[in-house]
Amino acid sequence: MNESPFLSYQQAEQILSDAELILSENDVMQALQHMADEITQVLSQQHPLVLCVMNGAAVFAGQLLPRLLFPLDFDYLQVKRYDQQLQAGKVRWQVAPSEVLRDRTILVLDDILDAGLTLAAIREKVLQQGAWAFYSAVLVEKQTGLSKPIQADFVGLTVPNRYVFGFGMDIHGAWRNLPAIYAIKNDNQ
């Protein structure tokens, strides 16, 4: 790695060329529509406040929201566990939602449900702030084989227990902009 926290062009290109496509753009788009249909069935009459977990869920939220054809409010929050590393750390709040959560139905959108610690921490904070109901939607759930402290209410796709990137998920800060989902072949990167 270089001294910058970001990859060089050559490093980013090498990672992508070495990666394996595991979910195509078509797979992701079909999953988004299926999720939108499920969310609509459950939440269309509740005028939820939708919270996007930045930065990872920005692409997911941007593609999902136009498929939710019912009244909703939108805000974001930001927590960090990875900081452009491959190993997760402690949950750190960087931006709390600016909207009032009390007596609201909340739908949190996140890119990936891995160990579940981030989403569990978000649920705890949202409920502590007086939310009436908490729902979560994740683009992908990683099949870790381990017990998780939370299960998402809506899951788009499942991925193997490998480091994945694309469609909002990054690798060392790069490749959030890919329309499909890739996995690195060597998890020691």
Helices and strands as residue ranges (DSSP letters): H 9-18, E 20-23, H 25-43, E 49-54, H 58-64, G 65-67, E 73-80, E 92-95, E 105-113, H 117-128, E 133-142, E 154-159, E 164-165, E 181-183
